[in-house]
Amino acid sequence: MWAYIKFQVQRRARKWRREILLVRAWSKNYFNRHVWGKWRQLGIIRRLVVVWWSLMLLLTAGLFGQISSLRQYYLVTRGLPGGQYTEAELGHIKLINPILPESSVSTDVTRLVFSGLTRYNPQGVIEPDLATSWSISPDGRSYTFNLRHDVKWHDGVPFTARDVAFTITAIQNPDTRSPLSPSWLNVKADTKDDYTVVLSLPNPNAPFINSTTFGILPAHILEASDPSSLRIASFNQKPVGTGPFKVKNFAAAEGEIELEANSDYYGGRPKLDGFSFKMYDNYDQMLDAYAKRQVNGISRWRPEESASKRTLANLKQSQLSLPDQTDLFLRTTSGTLADKAVRQALVKATDRNQIINVALDQQALPLASPLLPGQVGYSPLYRQASFDQDAAASLLANAGWSKDSNGLLTKNGEQLKLRLVTLDSGQYPKVADLVKKQWAALGIGVDVKTADLATLQQTYIRARNYDVLLYGINIGADPDVYVYWHSSQASDPGLNLSQYSSAVADKALESARLSSDDDVRTGKYHTFLQTWTDDAPAIVLYQPTYIYAYNNNLLGLKAHRLIDPADRFYGVERWTIRTSQVARGS
């Protein structure tokens, strides 16, 4: 039986081989006669056929290119309503309250939830928001605001002048401990009717209008609360505002805040259904979140992360102007730094250009004045000295400092050693390291201490616990730098971080804010600048570039010249994240 089966298998195999050979022979013959043969028969026109087909391919490619160009001309990208935009933020947030800002994160969130009497437009010019208009009395001491009639709180209660008066009173109450209080000392708020509020100042104050951008709180919810308990009130986790978005979920422990569109927003319902913030501990986490499509944007792009942009798909960057400056604040009441000659020497020992080129990837402008170029009162005649190591060494030698056997500067047996404190993130550690090296070249010892934002503010800044503080400040729309350099602001909650005290500077700053005449103010600020430059209470380093990074599907961003980073949200109610191609003009 097995022999028979073997015979049948071999028989079928021989049959298949014959059929395969026949097919191969037929295929070869067919190819030679009908393909290769025909090609040979083309003879002299063979090249013409190749040229013809090449021409057809070129024409086809050109047609598709023309169609693409016409699509770009006749079609435009339009935003579609709906969707949620999620932004990555560095840091954490514990409360949402406009008069208790604790960080840039809280300021960003409150900007979307609350509205102010005024706001800054994309050019950095102040304009009405909850107010429709305002007028200033001839003596400059009274501001009358006319309020909108169509504003509702997120719980449906109408907004009135009573809410404005309550918020100002809360800021002024020392039990509230609001950092906004210095701008509102002795200001009286009177409600003439439900939609008119008059603010009376003890003295004329030219930059005062810039203080009216803070978010207004609801009196009907908070007026019965104890001011001393406002910081821990449940309202701060479930706030009620008048802004374009309202809080849907505040998960502080998870580092996430989810907002939803306010359908009753007086500027019109936002096109986005929601806006979320996700908080991260470092930039690597933020970049990873974008790469995984967990967020649509990054609140502030660091120059040193520019190399990473190539690996992040569809990431767009907008470079926005911001009235910021980063300084080395020299605590003038601190032992060695009480000597003006030492401070002047440190100014000349600091190489700003090296800092900008090495630590900031050239994403900053060098500064040498406490006022910014373009502001009223700024003058290039009053600038701090440029880097000059020899001149710095000479100043220190004249002040009695000499190098010991280890190359360190000493005087009366005491070593010239300074403790420099700064933030532990962003560009600050790199800048601090460069400053340490620059000063070390003269024999100055520098002990650098870095801390997270909360620790820096509570342990070091508020207590003025440092010799040198490397930190950034926002000057604002007006050149009034009273809060940073007037002697009355030398202690917490004041922001005179150098504890600078000068009768001449104080008088100039006081006089400059009393006048609305730019020429008068310019003269006063020149006096201040001349005194300040000679006293050298700080070393002004640079003006950083603010870079906002976001997915290129985002449409509606209007920001250009910011006064505060949160101003990038101007017109956020018109932002869209969904897009569609539509005919131009439709």
LUMTORBA-33123 format. One line per field, with one value per residue (C-alpha): residue in three letters; x negated, y, z negated. Coordinates in nm, 3 decimals. Layout:
BEGIN
res = (ALA;...) .
x = (X;...) .
y = (Y;...) .
z = (Z;...) .
! end
This chain:
BEGIN
res = (MET;TRP;ALA;TYR;ILE;LYS;PHE;GLN;VAL;GLN;ARG;ARG;ALA;ARG;LYS;TRP;ARG;ARG;GLU;ILE;LEU;LEU;VAL;ARG;ALA;TRP;SER;LYS;ASN;TYR;PHE;ASN;ARG;HIS;VAL;TRP;GLY;LYS;TRP;ARG;GLN;LEU;GLY;ILE;ILE;ARG;ARG;LEU;VAL;VAL;VAL;TRP;TRP;SER;LEU;MET;LEU;LEU;LEU;THR;ALA;GLY;LEU;PHE;GLY;GLN;ILE;SER;SER;LEU;ARG;GLN;TYR;TYR;LEU;VAL;THR;ARG;GLY;LEU;PRO;GLY;GLY;GLN;TYR;THR;GLU;ALA;GLU;LEU;GLY;HIS;ILE;LYS;LEU;ILE;ASN;PRO;ILE;LEU;PRO;GLU;SER;SER;VAL;SER;THR;ASP;VAL;THR;ARG;LEU;VAL;PHE;SER;GLY;LEU;THR;ARG;TYR;ASN;PRO;GLN;GLY;VAL;ILE;GLU;PRO;ASP;LEU;ALA;THR;SER;TRP;SER;ILE;SER;PRO;ASP;GLY;ARG;SER;TYR;THR;PHE;ASN;LEU;ARG;HIS;ASP;VAL;LYS;TRP;HIS;ASP;GLY;VAL;PRO;PHE;THR;ALA;ARG;ASP;VAL;ALA;PHE;THR;ILE;THR;ALA;ILE;GLN;ASN;PRO;ASP;THR;ARG;SER;PRO;LEU;SER;PRO;SER;TRP;LEU;ASN;VAL;LYS;ALA;ASP;THR;LYS;ASP;ASP;TYR;THR;VAL;VAL;LEU;SER;LEU;PRO;ASN;PRO;ASN;ALA;PRO;PHE;ILE;ASN;SER;THR;THR;PHE;GLY;ILE;LEU;PRO;ALA;HIS;ILE;LEU;GLU;ALA;SER;ASP;PRO;SER;SER;LEU;ARG;ILE;ALA;SER;PHE;ASN;GLN;LYS;PRO;VAL;GLY;THR;GLY;PRO;PHE;LYS;VAL;LYS;ASN;PHE;ALA;ALA;ALA;GLU;GLY;GLU;ILE;GLU;LEU;GLU;ALA;ASN;SER;ASP;TYR;TYR;GLY;GLY;ARG;PRO;LYS;LEU;ASP;GLY;PHE;SER;PHE;LYS;MET;TYR;ASP;ASN;TYR;ASP;GLN;MET;LEU;ASP;ALA;TYR;ALA;LYS;ARG;GLN;VAL;ASN;GLY;ILE;SER;ARG;TRP;ARG;PRO;GLU;GLU;SER;ALA;SER;LYS;ARG;THR;LEU;ALA;ASN;LEU;LYS;GLN;SER;GLN;LEU;SER;LEU;PRO;ASP;GLN;THR;ASP;LEU;PHE;LEU;ARG;THR;THR;SER;GLY;THR;LEU;ALA;ASP;LYS;ALA;VAL;ARG;GLN;ALA;LEU;VAL;LYS;ALA;THR;ASP;ARG;ASN;GLN;ILE;ILE;ASN;VAL;ALA;LEU;ASP;GLN;GLN;ALA;LEU;PRO;LEU;ALA;SER;PRO;LEU;LEU;PRO;GLY;GLN;VAL;GLY;TYR;SER;PRO;LEU;TYR;ARG;GLN;ALA;SER;PHE;ASP;GLN;ASP;ALA;ALA;ALA;SER;LEU;LEU;ALA;ASN;ALA;GLY;TRP;SER;LYS;ASP;SER;ASN;GLY;LEU;LEU;THR;LYS;ASN;GLY;GLU;GLN;LEU;LYS;LEU;ARG;LEU;VAL;THR;LEU;ASP;SER;GLY;GLN;TYR;PRO;LYS;VAL;ALA;ASP;LEU;VAL;LYS;LYS;GLN;TRP;ALA;ALA;LEU;GLY;ILE;GLY;VAL;ASP;VAL;LYS;THR;ALA;ASP;LEU;ALA;THR;LEU;GLN;GLN;THR;TYR;ILE;ARG;ALA;ARG;ASN;TYR;ASP;VAL;LEU;LEU;TYR;GLY;ILE;ASN;ILE;GLY;ALA;ASP;PRO;ASP;VAL;TYR;VAL;TYR;TRP;HIS;SER;SER;GLN;ALA;SER;ASP;PRO;GLY;LEU;ASN;LEU;SER;GLN;TYR;SER;SER;ALA;VAL;ALA;ASP;LYS;ALA;LEU;GLU;SER;ALA;ARG;LEU;SER;SER;ASP;ASP;ASP;VAL;ARG;THR;GLY;LYS;TYR;HIS;THR;PHE;LEU;GLN;THR;TRP;THR;ASP;ASP;ALA;PRO;ALA;ILE;VAL;LEU;TYR;GLN;PRO;THR;TYR;ILE;TYR;ALA;TYR;ASN;ASN;ASN;LEU;LEU;GLY;LEU;LYS;ALA;HIS;ARG;LEU;ILE;ASP;PRO;ALA;ASP;ARG;PHE;TYR;GLY;VAL;GLU;ARG;TRP;THR;ILE;ARG;THR;SER;GLN;VAL;ALA;ARG;GLY;SER) .
x = (0.000;-0.283;-0.447;-0.128;-0.099;-0.464;-0.400;-0.100;-0.295;-0.588;-0.349;-0.176;-0.513;-0.633;-0.308;-0.350;-0.708;-0.600;-0.325;-0.567;-0.816;-0.540;-0.426;-0.781;-0.840;-0.511;-0.581;-0.928;-0.795;-0.512;-0.750;-0.993;-0.718;-0.476;-0.691;-1.056;-0.973;-0.731;-0.985;-1.247;-0.996;-0.956;-1.308;-1.376;-1.065;-1.172;-1.332;-1.026;-0.810;-1.044;-1.034;-0.656;-0.603;-0.852;-0.664;-0.334;-0.481;-0.611;-0.277;-0.093;-0.328;-0.281;0.096;0.094;-0.138;0.095;0.394;0.207;0.124;0.485;0.602;0.373;0.506;0.876;0.888;0.809;0.784;1.069;1.116;1.409;1.594;1.544;1.256;1.037;0.700;0.456;0.149;-0.155;-0.267;-0.582;-0.507;-0.205;0.102;0.289;0.553;0.731;0.777;0.683;0.589;0.370;0.140;-0.114;-0.288;-0.274;-0.052;0.212;0.197;0.257;0.557;0.717;0.687;0.929;1.168;1.183;1.203;1.067;1.192;0.931;0.694;0.403;0.462;0.213;0.005;-0.028;0.214;0.467;0.835;1.175;1.289;1.557;1.562;1.692;1.496;1.329;1.252;0.987;1.047;0.835;0.631;0.552;0.687;1.023;1.102;1.464;1.540;1.861;1.934;2.092;2.458;2.442;2.203;2.302;2.105;2.064;2.352;2.583;2.582;2.540;2.206;2.226;2.011;2.053;1.823;1.551;1.567;1.560;1.255;1.057;1.146;1.031;0.697;0.644;0.729;0.400;0.560;0.600;0.222;0.267;-0.057;0.146;0.200;-0.094;0.078;0.403;0.292;0.542;0.747;1.121;1.383;1.731;2.026;2.240;2.488;2.487;2.277;2.057;1.760;1.532;1.177;1.023;0.646;0.468;0.226;0.202;0.050;-0.023;-0.066;0.241;0.461;0.227;0.325;0.686;0.628;0.663;0.959;1.274;1.417;1.790;1.915;2.230;2.015;1.723;1.832;1.944;1.609;1.332;1.053;0.788;0.937;0.958;0.633;0.772;1.133;1.297;1.378;1.018;1.074;1.423;1.403;1.681;1.570;1.691;1.424;1.464;1.411;1.532;1.376;1.506;1.250;0.959;0.738;0.439;0.291;0.294;0.165;0.460;0.725;1.011;1.212;1.529;1.669;1.883;2.195;2.295;1.961;2.022;1.766;1.953;1.931;1.576;1.529;1.338;1.550;1.281;0.935;0.714;0.387;0.151;-0.130;-0.475;-0.788;-1.036;-1.065;-1.149;-0.807;-0.641;-0.818;-0.734;-0.368;-0.361;-0.532;-0.264;0.011;0.124;0.099;0.140;-0.099;-0.380;-0.335;-0.692;-0.955;-1.309;-1.584;-1.797;-1.519;-1.541;-1.720;-1.424;-1.185;-1.303;-1.164;-0.827;-0.579;-0.373;-0.515;-0.501;-0.676;-0.578;-0.839;-0.655;-0.779;-0.762;-0.878;-1.091;-1.446;-1.672;-1.896;-2.153;-2.008;-2.289;-2.156;-2.298;-2.250;-2.459;-2.807;-3.050;-2.788;-2.715;-3.034;-2.942;-3.290;-3.244;-2.909;-3.058;-3.339;-3.088;-2.914;-3.241;-3.324;-3.006;-3.013;-2.654;-2.737;-2.896;-2.590;-2.355;-2.567;-2.652;-2.360;-2.071;-2.154;-2.133;-1.760;-1.779;-1.882;-2.158;-2.041;-2.224;-1.944;-1.651;-1.429;-1.371;-1.457;-1.153;-1.000;-0.944;-1.260;-1.499;-1.830;-2.141;-2.344;-2.268;-2.385;-2.590;-2.954;-3.050;-3.263;-3.613;-3.795;-4.101;-3.887;-3.696;-4.022;-4.142;-3.824;-3.855;-4.221;-4.141;-3.872;-4.135;-4.089;-4.399;-4.461;-4.593;-4.819;-4.522;-4.432;-4.122;-4.039;-4.060;-4.035;-4.116;-4.131;-3.784;-3.740;-3.524;-3.265;-2.904;-2.599;-2.406;-2.050;-1.834;-1.564;-1.652;-1.494;-1.507;-1.813;-1.892;-2.136;-2.344;-2.355;-2.449;-2.734;-2.873;-2.852;-3.034;-3.316;-3.339;-3.366;-3.601;-3.849;-3.893;-3.929;-3.569;-3.416;-3.057;-2.837;-2.541;-2.218;-1.920;-1.564;-1.221;-0.989;-0.792;-1.106;-1.278;-0.990;-0.921;-1.269;-1.487;-1.304;-1.052;-1.318;-1.582;-1.802;-2.083;-2.376;-2.296;-1.965;-1.949;-1.587;-1.358;-1.109;-0.832;-0.847;-0.505;-0.357;-0.463;-0.823;-0.716;-0.970;-0.873;-0.796;-1.142;-1.366;-1.188;-1.318;-0.963;-0.951;-1.270;-1.088;-0.833;-0.579;-0.770;-0.975;-1.287;-1.495;-1.826;-1.696;-1.820;-1.784;-1.857;-1.684;-1.757;-1.622;-1.316;-1.229;-1.270;-1.049;-0.782;-0.776;-0.774;-0.455;-0.272;-0.286;-0.118;-0.347;-0.605;-0.866;-0.839;-0.854;-1.156;-1.350;-1.267;-1.365;-1.696;-1.774;-1.680;-1.890;-2.196;-2.180;-2.092;-2.373;-2.631;-2.499;-2.481;-2.227;-2.189;-2.341;-2.092;-2.170;-1.924;-1.570;-1.461;-1.253;-0.915;-0.849;-0.506;-0.502;-0.184;-0.046;-0.010;0.359;0.423;0.581;0.676;0.363;0.337;0.070;-0.233;-0.354;-0.276;-0.283;-0.236;-0.269;0.102;0.179;0.125;0.484;0.625;0.922;0.900;1.273;1.189;0.921;0.984;0.798;1.007;0.957;1.110;1.029;1.297;1.327;1.170;1.431;1.700) .
y = (0.000;0.238;0.165;0.265;0.592;0.674;0.603;0.840;1.125;1.095;1.088;1.410;1.580;1.503;1.646;1.973;2.015;1.980;2.239;2.483;2.447;2.509;2.826;2.960;2.895;3.062;3.365;3.413;3.385;3.629;3.883;3.861;3.898;4.144;4.355;4.355;4.291;4.582;4.804;4.712;4.778;5.134;5.194;5.559;5.680;5.512;5.833;6.032;5.804;5.855;6.231;6.222;6.031;6.255;6.560;6.413;6.354;6.711;6.852;6.641;6.760;7.120;7.078;6.953;7.240;7.494;7.342;7.365;7.731;7.809;7.636;7.862;8.166;8.084;7.893;8.021;7.848;7.936;7.841;7.623;7.648;7.373;7.179;7.236;7.407;7.276;7.471;7.343;7.561;7.541;7.546;7.486;7.669;7.657;7.925;8.125;8.478;8.795;8.999;8.720;8.634;8.373;8.291;8.334;8.024;8.178;8.505;8.319;8.128;8.431;8.625;8.380;8.357;8.722;9.061;9.400;9.752;9.787;9.570;9.604;9.563;9.381;9.700;9.734;10.029;10.032;10.014;9.963;9.614;9.600;9.976;10.137;10.458;10.670;11.036;11.210;11.529;11.836;11.799;11.436;11.306;11.165;10.887;10.822;10.486;10.413;10.040;9.799;9.706;9.365;9.178;8.878;8.674;8.307;8.230;8.467;8.759;9.101;9.281;9.630;9.910;9.749;9.468;9.716;9.899;9.571;9.443;9.763;9.755;9.393;9.483;9.767;9.560;9.455;9.130;9.025;9.055;9.136;9.217;9.473;9.693;9.937;10.072;10.136;10.308;10.579;10.543;10.585;10.408;10.565;10.416;10.693;10.437;10.073;10.149;10.441;10.427;10.717;10.651;10.937;10.955;11.144;11.287;11.294;10.971;10.958;10.578;10.502;10.393;10.099;9.966;9.908;9.592;9.352;9.112;9.218;8.990;8.920;9.113;8.900;8.593;8.731;9.045;8.844;8.660;8.741;8.919;8.730;8.403;8.501;8.324;7.990;8.038;7.763;8.036;8.016;7.663;7.726;8.090;8.287;8.554;8.747;8.627;8.426;8.093;7.950;7.679;7.330;7.130;7.242;6.942;7.106;6.773;6.640;6.970;7.031;7.300;7.258;7.560;7.570;7.841;8.108;8.125;8.459;8.632;8.994;8.968;8.676;8.305;8.176;7.967;7.711;7.479;7.466;7.579;7.367;7.416;7.133;7.202;7.043;7.046;7.101;7.179;6.822;6.714;6.996;6.905;6.538;6.628;6.822;6.540;6.301;6.546;6.591;6.971;7.218;7.485;7.577;7.890;8.011;7.868;7.876;7.980;7.682;7.451;7.579;7.261;7.054;7.237;7.032;6.717;6.867;6.853;7.159;7.376;7.748;8.023;8.386;8.625;8.881;9.202;9.223;9.505;9.265;9.299;9.062;9.218;9.132;9.303;9.401;9.422;9.759;9.692;9.376;9.424;9.441;9.563;9.867;10.008;10.187;10.127;9.750;9.773;9.989;9.736;9.451;9.647;9.667;9.304;9.179;9.093;9.122;9.023;8.697;8.617;8.680;8.488;8.188;8.143;8.285;8.180;8.552;8.557;8.880;9.244;9.391;9.655;9.898;10.114;10.060;10.214;10.048;10.210;10.390;10.466;10.822;10.936;10.683;10.829;10.657;10.918;10.739;10.385;10.156;10.105;9.837;9.534;9.644;9.398;9.618;9.914;9.685;9.559;9.917;10.020;9.727;9.800;10.164;10.044;9.849;9.500;9.297;8.938;8.683;8.389;8.200;8.483;8.578;8.937;9.019;9.330;9.344;8.965;8.929;8.756;8.919;8.646;8.689;8.465;8.479;8.343;8.269;8.048;7.685;7.679;7.851;8.051;8.155;7.875;7.928;8.303;8.263;8.027;8.275;8.563;8.349;8.284;8.648;8.772;8.488;8.623;8.922;8.706;8.743;8.432;8.358;8.096;8.026;7.905;7.802;7.738;7.668;7.964;7.915;7.874;8.163;8.397;8.286;8.205;8.450;8.738;8.826;8.797;8.974;8.676;8.715;8.932;8.922;8.822;8.724;8.776;8.918;9.201;9.345;9.725;9.758;9.993;10.308;10.396;10.445;10.226;10.357;10.010;9.881;10.167;10.391;10.347;10.296;9.969;9.822;9.573;9.307;9.336;9.613;9.520;9.728;9.410;9.596;9.782;10.093;10.422;10.764;11.090;11.228;10.920;10.910;11.273;11.227;10.916;11.085;11.395;11.198;11.013;11.334;11.484;11.379;11.606;11.388;11.665;11.716;11.344;11.307;11.564;11.390;11.052;11.188;11.298;10.952;10.777;10.990;10.913;10.548;10.487;10.635;10.443;10.111;9.931;9.666;9.543;9.554;9.262;9.206;9.220;8.863;8.774;8.621;8.328;8.166;7.820;7.659;7.417;7.582;7.487;7.761;8.065;8.398;8.490;8.870;8.949;9.153;9.391;9.244;9.421;9.093;8.740;8.683;8.957;8.694;8.589;8.912;8.812;8.450;8.420;8.420;8.151;7.828;7.497;7.333;7.448;7.408;7.523;7.755;7.975;8.317;8.584;8.339) .
z = (0.000;-0.089;0.249;0.428;0.236;0.312;0.682;0.691;0.517;0.758;1.054;0.942;0.874;1.228;1.367;1.166;1.286;1.647;1.601;1.432;1.716;1.968;1.786;1.763;2.133;2.226;2.002;2.147;2.499;2.425;2.270;2.563;2.825;2.664;2.422;2.514;2.879;2.897;2.720;2.981;3.254;3.126;3.251;3.311;3.127;2.802;2.673;2.771;2.555;2.255;2.306;2.340;2.018;1.835;1.958;1.839;1.493;1.475;1.588;1.331;1.054;1.166;1.165;0.807;0.708;0.868;0.693;0.362;0.425;0.516;0.201;-0.003;0.181;0.177;-0.153;-0.500;-0.836;-1.068;-1.429;-1.529;-1.860;-2.114;-2.258;-2.559;-2.578;-2.840;-2.948;-3.137;-3.427;-3.638;-4.008;-4.226;-4.346;-4.675;-4.627;-4.360;-4.485;-4.291;-4.598;-4.737;-4.448;-4.557;-4.229;-3.852;-3.839;-4.066;-3.872;-3.546;-3.682;-3.848;-3.522;-3.358;-3.653;-3.765;-3.592;-3.694;-3.655;-3.381;-3.182;-2.939;-2.567;-2.336;-2.304;-2.682;-2.698;-2.979;-2.880;-3.051;-3.152;-3.422;-3.391;-3.074;-3.133;-3.396;-3.457;-3.668;-3.866;-3.778;-4.098;-4.012;-4.344;-4.238;-3.990;-3.892;-3.730;-3.541;-3.553;-3.308;-3.365;-3.197;-3.427;-3.637;-3.885;-3.805;-4.043;-3.852;-4.099;-3.930;-3.967;-4.124;-4.267;-4.608;-4.497;-4.399;-4.731;-4.925;-4.738;-4.798;-5.167;-5.185;-5.025;-5.271;-5.579;-5.743;-5.860;-5.497;-5.439;-5.072;-4.887;-4.689;-4.995;-4.941;-4.628;-4.815;-5.134;-5.239;-4.919;-4.984;-4.776;-4.762;-4.574;-4.426;-4.293;-4.184;-3.879;-3.984;-4.219;-4.314;-4.436;-4.634;-4.683;-4.962;-4.703;-4.324;-4.196;-3.823;-3.798;-4.011;-3.720;-3.666;-4.009;-3.901;-3.696;-3.993;-3.998;-4.185;-4.458;-4.518;-4.822;-4.855;-4.929;-5.129;-5.315;-5.619;-5.637;-5.883;-5.687;-5.883;-5.757;-5.392;-5.305;-5.428;-5.316;-5.109;-4.855;-4.736;-4.611;-4.474;-4.366;-4.203;-3.959;-3.656;-3.410;-3.088;-3.267;-3.594;-3.809;-3.744;-3.939;-4.157;-4.236;-4.406;-4.520;-4.163;-4.026;-3.796;-3.761;-3.517;-3.406;-3.199;-2.974;-3.136;-2.921;-3.078;-3.022;-2.927;-2.647;-2.492;-2.565;-2.506;-2.194;-2.398;-2.610;-2.874;-2.978;-3.203;-3.385;-3.475;-3.719;-3.700;-3.913;-3.631;-3.261;-3.161;-3.285;-3.093;-2.770;-2.818;-2.874;-2.546;-2.358;-2.490;-2.385;-2.745;-2.712;-2.425;-2.545;-2.782;-2.992;-2.955;-2.723;-2.853;-2.609;-2.711;-2.593;-2.234;-2.120;-2.238;-2.008;-1.711;-1.873;-1.968;-1.682;-1.582;-1.859;-1.785;-1.979;-2.030;-2.165;-2.374;-2.533;-2.912;-3.146;-3.350;-3.467;-3.654;-3.918;-4.178;-4.485;-4.724;-5.079;-5.176;-5.550;-5.536;-5.686;-5.395;-5.148;-5.361;-5.204;-4.880;-4.738;-4.764;-4.586;-4.311;-4.270;-4.233;-3.956;-3.760;-3.836;-3.667;-3.297;-3.171;-2.813;-2.923;-3.132;-2.839;-2.587;-2.804;-3.042;-2.838;-2.482;-2.389;-2.471;-2.673;-2.647;-2.866;-3.112;-3.338;-3.480;-3.718;-3.450;-3.114;-2.780;-2.640;-2.978;-3.098;-3.276;-3.128;-3.015;-2.877;-3.067;-3.393;-3.350;-3.569;-3.476;-3.226;-3.310;-3.411;-3.633;-3.684;-3.794;-4.032;-4.184;-4.229;-4.410;-4.649;-4.714;-4.792;-5.031;-5.226;-5.085;-4.997;-4.893;-5.142;-5.062;-4.918;-4.680;-4.880;-4.969;-5.337;-5.554;-5.924;-5.925;-5.771;-5.436;-5.168;-5.131;-5.026;-5.037;-4.710;-4.717;-4.414;-4.268;-4.198;-3.852;-3.515;-3.421;-3.778;-3.878;-3.562;-3.610;-3.977;-3.884;-3.631;-3.881;-4.135;-3.886;-3.781;-4.139;-4.236;-3.979;-4.213;-4.524;-4.641;-4.793;-4.697;-4.862;-4.630;-4.787;-4.571;-4.687;-4.545;-4.504;-4.826;-5.037;-4.864;-4.941;-5.297;-5.429;-5.241;-5.069;-5.337;-5.609;-5.392;-5.474;-5.219;-5.120;-4.750;-4.595;-4.228;-4.130;-3.863;-3.911;-3.697;-3.675;-3.517;-3.262;-3.445;-3.542;-3.904;-4.088;-4.432;-4.570;-4.476;-4.592;-4.844;-5.200;-5.332;-5.138;-5.291;-5.514;-5.428;-5.267;-5.087;-4.781;-4.845;-4.834;-4.874;-5.182;-5.004;-5.187;-5.038;-5.127;-4.782;-4.602;-4.829;-4.758;-4.382;-4.377;-4.587;-4.366;-4.039;-4.126;-4.222;-3.873;-3.550;-3.347;-3.169;-3.162;-3.537;-3.601;-3.373;-3.574;-3.902;-3.769;-3.642;-3.998;-4.124;-3.858;-3.927;-4.300;-4.256;-4.005;-4.240;-4.543;-4.351;-4.573;-4.303;-3.981;-3.696;-3.463;-3.179;-3.045;-2.963;-2.661;-2.742;-2.510;-2.499;-2.338;-2.208;-1.952;-1.612;-1.603;-1.857;-1.693;-1.849;-2.045;-2.027;-2.288;-2.187;-2.457;-2.797;-3.131;-3.319;-3.174;-3.243;-2.988;-2.718;-2.792;-2.649;-2.433;-2.549;-2.487;-2.114;-2.132;-1.942;-1.927;-1.654;-1.296;-0.951;-0.595;-0.458;-0.147;-0.187;-0.253;-0.365) .
! end
